[in-house]
Amino acid sequence: MGFKFKSQGDFFAVSRIVFHRLLSKGIEDLIHYGYRFEKLETLDSGRVRVHFANGQSTEGDFVVGADGVKSAVRTHVLGNSFEPYTFGVDGIVGKVFLEDFEKPLAGVEFIRKGICMVTGTNGRAMFLAPQIYSQTSKIEINKLFAGVDGVTHEAQLRPNAAGGDLLLQGTGSKIALVDDARDYVFWAYLTAHPDEDVPTKSKEGLSTGTSQTELVDVVLKQMQTSSWASPLIDLVMKTDVNTVGYWPLRISPPVKDLSSLKPFNLTFVGDSIHASISFVGII
């Protein structure tokens, strides 16, 4: 399986939704959704059996724990001693689709050059990352995924959708996720003062009914109060509220001794084992 999108002007980046679909292209029938990990066991044969919350189980030669910062696999195997912890910095994030600009990126053209960080002096900062495709790439990506009709996945999700909804639409059946190659800027507002900046009910999870519009409003209020540059304020004002999210940032504790652990056919990937915030220094 090969994909070739090289053309002048492309970033060496792709949205996670498109990337997920690229990786799963051609093996869709081998991927099963809707199975929540419960526990695993090693068998006398050396293989591993995984049990799921729905009562089913499966066996394999090895297990890859790639279930994120709240990894159920990690907690089951390593207990709470390896649990990532919050450290007082929270993030509110969103996307701005660039066709919403009368003059694309007016005043913040530097974003086109790639990821950038805006530092602050009062424990508040911003991380920005553009996703801008060439016209050739847009055409080729849309060709790969039949049914793309110009509607983004965000527009198809229910308000405050859980992460799993991004990969599976509908109930009990897998539906192709629509995500054309729209240009956007991802922003993350970082604050070391969450008690002041983040609505209390947001900390209970967006599923409780917290307004995503309210999250954008508190970011704008703080930016305006602190006299942020007007082009950055204008950027956030154009946020698609369906893309807005919130989370307290977490970092993994240092690993001192693994000698008591019995080795078996298991490995971890990403935040499931080494959550780290490389840009935390900007606040």
Secondary structure as UniProt FT lines:
FT   TURN            8..9
FT   HELIX           16..24
FT   TURN            25..26
FT   HELIX           28..30
FT   STRAND          37..42
FT   TURN            44..45
FT   STRAND          48..52
FT   TURN            53..54
FT   STRAND          57..60
FT   STRAND          63..65
FT   TURN            69..70
FT   HELIX           72..78
FT   HELIX           79..82
FT   STRAND          85..97
FT   HELIX           98..100
FT   TURN            104..107
FT   HELIX           109..113
FT   STRAND          116..118
FT   STRAND          124..131
FT   HELIX           135..144
FT   TURN            146..147
FT   HELIX           153..156
FT   TURN            159..160
FT   HELIX           163..166
FT   STRAND          184..191
FT   HELIX           194..197
FT   HELIX           200..204
FT   HELIX           206..208
FT   HELIX           212..225
FT   TURN            226..227
FT   HELIX           230..237
FT   STRAND          240..251
FT   TURN            259..260
FT   STRAND          266..268
FT   HELIX           271..274
FT   TURN            278..279
FT   HELIX           280..282
//
